[in-house]
Amino acid sequence: MTKLTIIQGPSSLLNQKCDRAAIIPASLISDMCKLLIDADGLGLAAPQVGINARFFVTRWGEVFIDPVITRAGSPLYVNEGCLSYPGKSATKLRYTTVQVGSRTYCGIEAVVIQHELDHLNGITIETSDTVMQENL
């Protein structure tokens, strides 16, 4: 397999809604996890490495395939960055908790899940209703 790299925005590849995930090779998941760790990120979605599939990996070791948030807690504004937009951050409306499948995630894990799910829907910190700023 070709060495994975993180696509930098703006890019039309980051603005496409992904198709349902089919077969995902274990080697791809492993390569994405390694890239995520090397980039010091918290989550990495398939479209960020040029793959049109609804899945992402997380720093805490979970892989989400075709994820759906079924419940959410209270909203709050958070400042978040993105591996595809280095040196930039955005203020986003997120939820304090989210339920995906039978599991509930809180705090930073909930924020990461929402951010990566945005990627699967073709939404980036540049294209969503946010305030984006350069980090100096």
C-alpha positions as CSV (number, residue, x, y, z in Angstrom):
1,M,0.0,0.0,0.0
2,T,1.1,3.6,-0.7
3,K,2.3,5.6,2.3
4,L,-0.6,7.5,3.8
5,T,-0.4,11.3,4.1
6,I,-2.8,13.8,5.6
7,I,-4.6,15.8,3.0
8,Q,-4.3,19.5,3.7
9,G,-7.2,21.9,3.1
10,P,-8.7,23.4,1.3
11,S,-9.3,20.3,-0.8
12,S,-12.4,19.1,-2.6
13,L,-11.6,15.6,-1.2
14,L,-12.4,17.0,2.3
15,N,-15.7,18.4,1.2
16,Q,-17.4,15.2,-0.1
17,K,-19.9,13.2,1.9
18,C,-18.4,9.7,2.3
19,D,-20.0,6.4,1.2
20,R,-20.8,3.7,3.6
21,A,-17.7,1.7,4.5
22,A,-17.3,-1.6,2.8
23,I,-14.3,-3.9,3.6
24,I,-11.6,-2.0,5.5
25,P,-8.2,-3.8,5.5
26,A,-6.7,-4.1,8.9
27,S,-3.4,-2.7,7.4
28,L,-5.2,0.5,6.5
29,I,-6.5,0.9,10.1
30,S,-3.1,0.2,11.4
31,D,-1.5,2.7,9.0
32,M,-4.0,5.4,9.9
33,C,-3.5,4.8,13.7
34,K,0.3,5.2,13.2
35,L,-0.2,8.4,11.1
36,L,-2.5,9.7,13.8
37,I,0.0,9.1,16.6
38,D,2.9,10.5,14.5
39,A,0.8,13.7,13.8
40,D,0.0,14.0,17.5
41,G,-3.8,14.1,16.7
42,L,-6.8,12.8,18.5
43,G,-8.8,11.5,15.6
44,L,-8.3,10.8,11.9
45,A,-11.1,10.2,9.4
46,A,-10.8,8.3,6.1
47,P,-11.3,11.3,3.9
48,Q,-8.3,13.0,5.5
49,V,-6.1,10.3,3.9
50,G,-8.0,10.4,0.6
51,I,-10.4,7.4,1.2
52,N,-14.1,7.8,0.5
53,A,-15.5,5.6,3.4
54,R,-17.4,6.4,6.6
55,F,-14.8,5.4,9.2
56,F,-12.3,7.0,11.5
57,V,-9.7,6.1,14.1
58,T,-9.1,7.7,17.5
59,R,-6.1,8.3,19.7
60,W,-7.7,6.2,22.5
61,G,-7.7,3.1,20.1
62,E,-11.3,2.9,18.9
63,V,-12.3,2.5,15.2
64,F,-15.7,3.9,14.3
65,I,-17.3,2.4,11.2
66,D,-20.4,4.0,9.8
67,P,-21.0,5.8,13.1
68,V,-24.3,7.4,14.0
69,I,-24.9,9.6,17.1
70,T,-28.2,8.5,18.6
71,R,-28.2,10.8,21.6
72,A,-26.4,14.0,22.7
73,G,-26.0,16.0,25.9
74,S,-25.8,19.7,26.5
75,P,-24.4,22.0,23.8
76,L,-21.2,24.1,24.4
77,Y,-18.7,26.0,22.3
78,V,-15.2,24.6,22.0
79,N,-12.1,25.7,20.2
80,E,-10.7,22.9,18.1
81,G,-8.0,22.3,15.6
82,C,-7.7,19.9,12.6
83,L,-4.8,17.9,11.2
84,S,-5.9,18.9,7.7
85,Y,-5.7,22.6,8.7
86,P,-2.5,22.9,10.6
87,G,-2.0,26.2,12.5
88,K,-5.7,27.0,12.4
89,S,-8.5,26.5,14.9
90,A,-12.2,27.1,14.9
91,T,-14.9,27.7,17.6
92,K,-17.6,25.1,17.1
93,L,-20.9,24.2,18.8
94,R,-20.5,20.7,20.1
95,Y,-22.2,18.4,22.7
96,T,-20.8,17.5,26.1
97,T,-21.8,13.8,25.6
98,V,-22.8,11.7,22.6
99,Q,-24.0,8.2,22.3
100,V,-22.7,6.0,19.4
101,G,-24.2,2.5,19.4
102,S,-24.5,1.4,23.0
103,R,-21.7,3.5,24.4
104,T,-21.8,7.0,25.7
105,Y,-18.7,9.3,25.3
106,C,-18.0,12.4,27.3
107,G,-15.7,15.4,27.2
108,I,-12.9,15.4,24.7
109,E,-13.9,12.0,23.3
110,A,-17.4,13.3,22.5
111,V,-15.8,16.4,20.8
112,V,-13.4,14.2,18.7
113,I,-16.2,12.0,17.6
114,Q,-18.3,14.9,16.4
115,H,-15.3,16.5,14.6
116,E,-14.5,13.2,12.8
117,L,-18.1,12.6,11.9
118,D,-18.1,16.1,10.4
119,H,-15.3,14.9,8.1
120,L,-17.4,11.9,7.0
121,N,-20.1,14.3,6.0
122,G,-17.8,16.6,4.1
123,I,-17.8,19.3,6.7
124,T,-14.5,20.9,7.8
125,I,-13.5,23.7,10.2
126,E,-13.3,25.9,7.1
127,T,-16.7,25.1,5.6
128,S,-18.9,24.9,8.7
129,D,-20.6,27.7,10.6
130,T,-17.6,28.5,12.8
131,V,-15.2,31.3,13.5
132,M,-11.9,30.1,12.1
133,Q,-8.6,31.8,13.1
134,E,-4.9,31.6,12.5
135,N,-3.0,30.4,15.5
136,L,0.1,32.5,16.0
